[in-house]
């Protein structure tokens, strides 16, 4: 079980109080409600940050796997030219157009 930087009880209380205020069941100007929200806000914000970072991590992993798959596929060159002697860019000139591979 992973160690959280927040108290789950405070997160749940903050969410419940926030929804109750949103629905109009309780007033946000109530002193007790304001104290509850102030006490639980740090835990709720740490929870939201953790959830956002997990979502970002999932997106990064998806992008990384897609990029690895894209780099593994073989490139078919439509045009290739190898100049004799030294070249300014240090290698052969090749052009490829993967969207034209469907012409075959």
Secondary structure, 3 states (H helix, E strand, C coil): CCCCCCCHHHHHHHHHHHHHHHHCCCCCCCHHHHHHHHHHHHHHHHHHHHHHHHHHHHHHHHHHHHHHHHHHCCCCCCEEECCCCCCCCCCCEEECCHHHHHHC
